[in-house]
């Protein structure tokens, strides 16, 4: 089972680490396990002397096949909460030209102080020739009677084996008894990636 690792530095000089192992099965499926720590401090922050040494840490296990995937993730946020998530996806259409995937998740948050609560959701993603895509999703948190909606699109402007440039646009809306029916909030980003 090959292992890969990743390390990055945040603007506040904390570091993120992850290590992933992937086991390929005889039927073309694979199982991947990842351990990660985010926001690791190498020294005490004088402005926050009682702050925990890291922002969060966790483990994830994902099984993938040509039909879809199943995943479990556990995250510990020091002094705040533990978070457990189960997710699934199914490829409804999976050709070289068209890809349509349905996905669903359920997350339980177990705060250090306060009752546990859950969020459930699902969505669909569509991609045409790995160039143009669209997505829509909805999630609901019963405890807060809150529903979040998201729609978006993406365009791959440039792609080589070592770099990519993409444009993402979308909008989000939140409905809850506290804020009423929300307005759609637009957003977007341009993402450039380069590997060396």
N, C-alpha and C positions, 0 to 999 in steps of 0.2 A: 504494500500500500504506500504510494508516494505521498510525501508530506510537502506542503508549501506554506510559506509564512509571509506575513506582511507587516510592515512597520511604517507609521507615518507620524508626523509631528504637527500639533495644532498651533494656532496663533498664540495661545497662552503658554506655549512651551511644554504642555503635557503631551504624552505620546499614546498612540494606539497600537496594539499588537494583536495579531491573530495567527492561528496555525490551523491548517485544514488538511485532513486526510481523506482520500477518495479510494473506495474499493469498487472496481469494476466487476460486475457479475457476468456469468456465461451467457445470459440472455440479452446482453446489450444494456441492461439497466446498471445503475450505480448507486452507491450509498456514500454520502459525504458527511463527515463530522467536523465541526469547527468549534474551537475555543477562542475566546476573545476577551481583551481588557481594553477599555477606552478611557482616555483622560488620565493616564497613570502619571503621577507626580514623582519626580526624582528628588525633590526637596520640599520642605514645608513652605507653604505660602504664608508670608508674614501678615498678609491682609486677612487670611482665613486660617488661623493656627489650628482650629479644631476640625478642619475639613477632612473628609476621608481621603485616603491615598489614591483613589481612582474614582471615576465618574460612574462606571458600570462594568460588569463582567458577566459572561454567560457562556452557554453551550448551545449548539444547534445540531440537529440530525435531520438530514434530508435524503429521501429516496426518490430517484428519478427513473422514468422509463419513457418509451416513445409515446405512451398514452397520457402521461402527466406526472405529477409529483405529490408527495406527502411530506410534511415537515413538522418538527417539534422544536421549540426554542424556549429556553429558560434564561432569564436575565435577573441579576441582583443589582439593585441600586442602593448603595450603603446608606443607612439611616433613613431610608424612605420607603422602599417597596421591593417586592419580588413580582416578576411578571412572567406568565406562562402563556405561550401561543401555540395553537395547532393550526396548520394551514394545508390546503389541498388545491391542486389545479388539474384541469383536464383539457387536453388538446381536442377541440371539436373538429377543427380542420388543421391539417399540418402538411402542407405541400411546399414545394420550392417557391411558389408564387404567393399563396395565401396561408396565413396562420391566424387561427381564431382560438383563443384560450379562455376558459371560464375559471375563476378562482374564488375561493372562500376561505375565511379565517374566523377564529374565535380566540379572544385574548382575555385572560383573567388577571386583574391587578390586585395584589394583596398588600395594601399599604401598611406601614408600621403602626400608624395611628388611623383608625377609621375602618369602616366596613370594606370588604372585598367588593369589587364590581367587575362586570364583564362588558366587552364590546364585541359585536359580531358583524361580519360584513361579507361582501362579495362583489365581483365585478367581471368585466370582459375586456380583453385586449385583442386588437386586430392589427396585423402587419401585412403590407403588400410589398413583396419582393425585397424584404429587409431594408426598405427605403422610407416608406410612409406608414405611419401608424396612428391608431386612435384607441382611446380607452375610456371606460366609464365605470364608476364604482359607487357603492353606498355602504355606510356602516351605521350601526345603531348601538347606543349605550342605554339600556333600559333604566338603570338607576337614575340617570339624569334626564331621561326622556329626550335624549338628543340624537338627531340624525344628521349625518354628514354626507354630502354629495360631492362628487368630483367627476369632471369630464376633461379630456385633454387630447392633444395630438402631438405628433413628433415627425420631424423630417430629418433624414440623414443627408447632410449636405456634402460630406466628403468622407471617404473610407479607404484606408490602405491597411496593409498588415500591421503597421506600427502607429497609425494615428487615425483620429476620427473627429468630425465636427458635426454637431447636431443642434437642431432648434426644437425646443419644447414650448408649447403654449397650452393653457388650460384655464379652468375656472373652478372654484370651490364655493360651496354654500353650506351653512349650518342652520338647522331649525331646532329650536328648543323652547320650553315654556318660559325661560328666563329672558331670551332675546327675541322670541317670536320667530316668524318666518324670515330667514336671513336673505341678504342680497348676494348675488353671484359676485365673487371677488376674482378678477382676472389675474393671471400671472404668466410668467414665461422665463425662459433661460436659454442661453447659448452655452453649450458644453464642448470644450476641446479636450481631447485625451491624446497623450503621446506616451508610448512605451519605448524604453531604451534597452 
